[in-house]
């Protein structure tokens, strides 16, 4: 089976940088994968993607060595199994609150006797290669999200759940859990304290720690702290930032004034 080099890096205490995909386009997915990220994650929870989008984007990512992950919309076994059968090499499962929910996510990722995943790797076996059924349990990453007040109370039991390969912090929802306005990048002391608590707990249990960012500054900050899985940004975010920056530079250079759009034309 094709090795999951990202999961292997985490197990060796090495760091990876990835990107978020929320635009429903195989070409965008292929372009992002060719940029050189260690992994890309297709977002079915908050992005514009559904299963039909993901199944078209996965082959586009396969033109590279970038590992394809999917954030499923919910902790539903059939959703998890379906994207794994399509060729995802791991799932990020949102809003995990306790050990029971973490175990449910793990079970959907693992074939018996380690889990309850049903056999039918329609595309996955072709992408992954020989011995998929025999090796998938050790190569598929199960990452659970820590982003609720209940999860903060249950860090030890969540992270000690057998089969959990890593935890991923959603900063905005974590901010909600702490009574703060949602923010992707923040230095609020209470937020920083919670992030540090999650990170230290992950180190204690020897699993990967991941976090979402939207800037080089915060990505470097979390890499320096020791996070294994850091998101530099999203496809839409990269596009919008570059467009704004170059448009601003073009207007400044040519002295072309901005023309306001009419209401409704966006």
VEXDOTI-379322 format. One line per 10 residues: number of its first residue (from 1); their letters; for each residue x, y, z of C-alpha. Coordinates in nm, 2 decimals. Layout:
BEGIN
NUM> a> X Y Z | ... .
This chain:
BEGIN
1> xxxxxxxxxx> 0.00 0.00 0.00 | 0.11 0.35 -0.07 | 0.25 0.48 0.26 | 0.09 0.78 0.43 | 0.41 0.98 0.46 | 0.23 1.26 0.66 | 0.12 1.01 0.93 | 0.47 0.87 0.92 | 0.61 1.21 0.98 | 0.38 1.27 1.28 .
11> xxxxxxxxxx> 0.48 0.94 1.43 | 0.84 1.04 1.40 | 0.76 1.37 1.57 | 0.82 1.57 1.25 | 0.61 1.86 1.13 | 0.39 1.92 0.82 | 0.23 2.21 0.65 | -0.10 2.18 0.47 | -0.38 2.38 0.31 | -0.76 2.38 0.32 .
21> xxxxxxxxxx> -0.97 2.33 0.01 | -1.32 2.48 0.01 | -1.37 2.56 -0.36 | -1.56 2.29 -0.56 | -1.30 2.26 -0.84 | -1.07 1.97 -0.94 | -0.84 2.22 -1.11 | -0.81 2.42 -0.79 | -0.74 2.10 -0.59 | -0.48 1.99 -0.84 .
31> xxxxxxxxxx> -0.32 2.34 -0.84 | -0.30 2.35 -0.46 | -0.16 2.00 -0.44 | 0.11 2.09 -0.70 | 0.21 2.39 -0.49 | 0.40 2.14 -0.26 | 0.19 2.12 0.05 | 0.25 1.80 0.26 | -0.13 1.75 0.27 | -0.45 1.92 0.16 .
41> xxxxxxxxxx> -0.78 1.89 0.34 | -1.11 1.91 0.15 | -1.37 2.07 0.37 | -1.72 1.92 0.37 | -1.82 2.09 0.69 | -1.80 2.46 0.60 | -1.67 2.48 0.25 | -1.87 2.45 -0.08 | -1.80 2.08 -0.11 | -2.02 1.77 -0.10 .
51> xxxxxxxxxx> -1.93 1.41 -0.17 | -1.96 1.45 -0.55 | -1.71 1.73 -0.54 | -1.47 1.53 -0.32 | -1.48 1.23 -0.54 | -1.38 1.44 -0.84 | -1.11 1.63 -0.65 | -0.93 1.33 -0.51 | -0.80 1.20 -0.85 | -0.68 1.56 -0.92 .
61> xxxxxxxxxx> -0.47 1.55 -0.60 | -0.34 1.21 -0.69 | -0.12 1.36 -0.96 | 0.11 1.46 -0.67 | 0.26 1.31 -0.36 | 0.04 1.54 -0.14 | -0.17 1.34 0.10 | -0.55 1.40 0.06 | -0.75 1.45 0.38 | -1.12 1.53 0.42 .
71> xxxxxxxxxx> -1.30 1.71 0.70 | -1.63 1.53 0.71 | -1.94 1.73 0.80 | -2.02 1.53 1.11 | -1.91 1.23 1.31 | -2.12 1.00 1.10 | -1.97 0.66 1.02 | -2.12 0.64 0.67 | -1.97 0.98 0.58 | -1.63 0.87 0.70 .
81> xxxxxxxxxx> -1.63 0.54 0.53 | -1.75 0.69 0.20 | -1.47 0.94 0.17 | -1.21 0.68 0.27 | -1.35 0.44 0.00 | -1.31 0.73 -0.25 | -0.94 0.75 -0.16 | -0.90 0.99 0.13 | -0.60 0.90 0.34 | -0.74 1.05 0.66 .
91> xxxxxxxxxx> -1.04 1.23 0.80 | -1.07 1.53 1.03 | -1.38 1.49 1.24 | -1.54 1.81 1.39 | -1.69 1.88 1.73 | -1.56 1.58 1.93 | -1.67 1.62 2.29 | -1.57 1.30 2.47 | -1.41 0.95 2.45 | -1.72 0.79 2.32 .
101> xxxxxxxxxx> -1.74 1.02 2.03 | -1.37 0.98 1.96 | -1.41 0.61 1.96 | -1.70 0.63 1.72 | -1.48 0.82 1.47 | -1.19 0.57 1.51 | -1.42 0.27 1.45 | -1.54 0.42 1.12 | -1.18 0.45 1.01 | -1.07 0.09 1.09 .
111> xxxxxxxxxx> -1.15 -0.24 0.95 | -1.24 -0.53 1.19 | -1.12 -0.63 1.44 | -1.00 -0.28 1.52 | -1.32 -0.10 1.41 | -1.64 -0.13 1.21 | -1.54 0.00 0.87 | -1.72 -0.19 0.60 | -1.51 -0.33 0.32 | -1.56 -0.17 -0.02 .
121> xxxxxxxxxx> -1.26 0.06 -0.11 | -1.39 0.13 -0.46 | -1.13 0.38 -0.56 | -0.91 0.37 -0.25 | -0.76 0.03 -0.34 | -0.67 0.16 -0.69 | -0.51 0.48 -0.55 | -0.34 0.31 -0.26 | -0.22 0.00 -0.43 | -0.18 -0.36 -0.32 .
131> xxxxxxxxxx> -0.26 -0.48 0.03 | -0.50 -0.20 0.10 | -0.72 -0.41 0.32 | -0.43 -0.55 0.52 | -0.25 -0.22 0.57 | -0.52 0.05 0.57 | -0.57 0.04 0.95 | -0.21 0.16 1.00 | -0.20 0.41 0.72 | -0.54 0.60 0.75 .
141> xxxxxxxxxx> -0.53 0.90 0.98 | -0.81 0.96 1.23 | -0.79 1.32 1.35 | -1.05 1.46 1.59 | -1.12 1.83 1.64 | -1.10 1.99 1.98 | -1.31 2.30 1.98 | -1.59 2.29 2.24 | -1.61 2.36 2.62 | -1.69 1.99 2.68 .
151> xxxxxxxxxx> -1.39 1.88 2.49 | -1.16 2.10 2.70 | -1.30 1.92 3.00 | -1.23 1.58 2.85 | -0.89 1.62 2.68 | -0.73 1.33 2.87 | -1.00 1.08 2.77 | -1.03 1.20 2.41 | -0.65 1.18 2.35 | -0.61 0.85 2.52 .
161> xxxxxxxxxx> -0.87 0.69 2.30 | -0.70 0.40 2.10 | -0.67 0.48 1.74 | -0.68 0.86 1.76 | -0.38 0.97 1.55 | -0.41 1.34 1.62 | -0.61 1.63 1.74 | -0.69 1.95 1.54 | -0.78 2.28 1.69 | -1.05 2.50 1.52 .
171> xxxxxxxxxx> -0.96 2.84 1.66 | -1.28 3.01 1.59 | -1.51 2.75 1.75 | -1.26 2.72 2.04 | -1.30 3.10 2.08 | -1.68 3.05 2.10 | -1.63 2.78 2.37 | -1.43 3.03 2.57 | -1.69 3.31 2.54 | -1.49 3.51 2.28 .
181> xxxxxxxxxx> -1.58 3.63 1.94 | -1.49 3.38 1.67 | -1.14 3.45 1.53 | -0.90 3.24 1.33 | -0.58 3.41 1.44 | -0.59 3.55 1.80 | -0.36 3.63 2.08 | -0.63 3.66 2.35 | -0.46 3.52 2.66 | -0.75 3.28 2.75 .
191> xxxxxxxxxx> -0.74 3.14 2.39 | -0.36 3.11 2.40 | -0.39 2.93 2.73 | -0.64 2.68 2.59 | -0.43 2.61 2.28 | -0.13 2.55 2.50 | -0.33 2.31 2.72 | -0.44 2.11 2.42 | -0.09 2.10 2.28 | 0.07 1.99 2.60 .
201> xxxxxxxxxx> -0.19 1.71 2.64 | -0.12 1.59 2.29 | 0.25 1.56 2.37 | 0.16 1.37 2.69 | -0.03 1.11 2.48 | 0.22 1.11 2.20 | -0.03 1.20 1.92 | -0.01 1.47 1.66 | -0.12 1.82 1.73 | -0.28 2.03 1.45 .
211> xxxxxxxxxx> -0.42 2.38 1.43 | -0.58 2.60 1.16 | -0.42 2.94 1.07 | -0.47 3.20 0.81 | -0.13 3.36 0.79 | 0.25 3.29 0.76 | 0.30 3.46 1.09 | 0.07 3.22 1.29 | 0.19 2.92 1.09 | 0.55 2.99 1.19 .
221> xxxxxxxxxx> 0.44 3.06 1.55 | 0.28 2.72 1.58 | 0.56 2.54 1.41 | 0.80 2.69 1.65 | 0.58 2.58 1.93 | 0.60 2.22 1.80 | 0.27 2.16 1.63 | 0.29 1.87 1.38 | 0.00 1.97 1.15 | -0.04 2.34 1.07 .
231> xxxxxxxxxx> -0.27 2.48 0.81 | -0.12 2.78 0.62 | -0.45 2.89 0.47 | -0.73 2.80 0.23 | -0.76 2.81 -0.15 | -1.01 3.09 -0.14 | -0.81 3.29 0.11 | -0.49 3.26 -0.09 | -0.67 3.37 -0.41 | -0.85 3.67 -0.24 .
241> xxxxxxxxxx> -0.53 3.79 -0.07 | -0.32 3.78 -0.39 | -0.59 3.95 -0.59 | -0.63 4.23 -0.34 | -0.26 4.28 -0.31 | -0.18 4.29 -0.68 | -0.49 4.50 -0.76 | -0.38 4.75 -0.50 | -0.03 4.76 -0.64 | -0.17 4.80 -0.99 .
251> xxxxxxxxxx> -0.39 5.09 -0.90 | -0.11 5.26 -0.71 | 0.13 5.22 -1.00 | -0.12 5.35 -1.26 | -0.32 5.59 -1.05 | -0.64 5.42 -1.16 | -0.92 5.50 -0.91 | -1.14 5.23 -0.77 | -1.50 5.23 -0.91 | -1.76 5.12 -0.66 .
261> xxxxxx> -1.98 4.83 -0.78 | -2.35 4.88 -0.80 | -2.55 4.70 -0.52 | -2.61 4.34 -0.61 | -2.32 4.30 -0.85 | -2.05 4.09 -0.67 .
